[in-house]
Amino acid sequence: MDRKINEIQTIQPKGLGYVLGVLVGDGSLNKHKSHFSVLLGTTDKNFANQFSFFLKKLTDSKIQRFYSRTSKKYKGKIIHSNVVVVKAYSKNLYNYLYNFKNDTNYLQSFLETQNNEMKLYFLIGFFDSEGSVSNYKKGYFAVSLTNSNLKLLKICENIFNIFNIQISGIYSDRQYYKLMIYKKREIKRFQKLIHDKSSKFQKWEIANKIE
């Protein structure tokens, strides 16, 4: 029995919030015969380390970490990548997280009853998974969150509002939706809020160029 399951909501708001944010982004739940797992595959080692750190807080199961080499064709060339896979085998954790992954309304209703700390770490996990910071023109920056599920971006918008960060809007981009922040003041607020908590802001020096 995975004893930590009963403790998740009460003593691990950061861990649960972060894992939920990643789970509805790049994370996944896998079931193969009698094996149930929670996993993330990423080329970003910092992101893998962060996910592994918080996943450990949710389960007694051993966290596996290994490398997988992938190949894909891009503009006529074969691109090879080394993917870091973080995986935990736990039927109890799989079952606990299943509805969060597969029912956005369930996720939204749950988050609405949780404290701001959990909401913040959900946003951080989702940003680490689906977010980016770009210098799209000299002196101009943008923060974006991209996903095909509009409801997820609406959840993020509500969390931004809680922390008094004004987004520029949510826009449709063919198959995807993008939540955008263009105003430097709002980007700086976001950076200040998560810079020591997010795997991406630890990595991206571009954020420090925003004045």
Phi, psi and omega in degrees: 000134180273096188298334184291341180303319182288347183256352191306305188290330187273321186243358181231052180297324179292310182299314181294316180301313182296313181297321177297318179298318178290320184300319180275000173255256183272348182285168180207161173245128182240139174232121178225108185057243182261012181255129181238132184216156172245130185210163175220135172241126184208153175271354182265109183295323178298319179295316178299318179297318181295315180296317179300318180301314182281329178296325179299333182284347186255351185211151173277347183293150178293136178271119178270146179217125180208169182253143177227130181268126180242157178224140175212154182268129180220118181052044176082358181245150176269120181256125178258139180223145173262112183262130174272124179252126176246125187218140173232126175272115179198111178295321181296316179291320175305310181295322180296320185273349190304310182293327177297320181289324191253355182222100183295326178295321177297315178299314182298314180298321179295310183298326180298337182264358185261166181283169184293334178297314178295320179297319179298315182288333170297313179299319179296315178298320180291321178294317178300329182274317190238004186257166175203159172237129183230148173256082191282344176203150184308119179086359183237133183234161177213141170255134180225148171235126186238131179198155179278350182259106182298324182299324178296320178291328176294321175299316178296319178301317179296323179290320174304318181297323179301324182260020174057041175248121184266120177279161178276335178154173174241125188237149178272133179231077184058254184279348188237164172245146180235125169268124187241144169232118182252330185292129182301321181299318181287325177296318179296322177297317179295317179300315180297324183291323189238001191301328180262009182240336184264139178292333184281319180287342172289331186268322190272111177286344183300327181296332181283351180273352181284123181251000000 
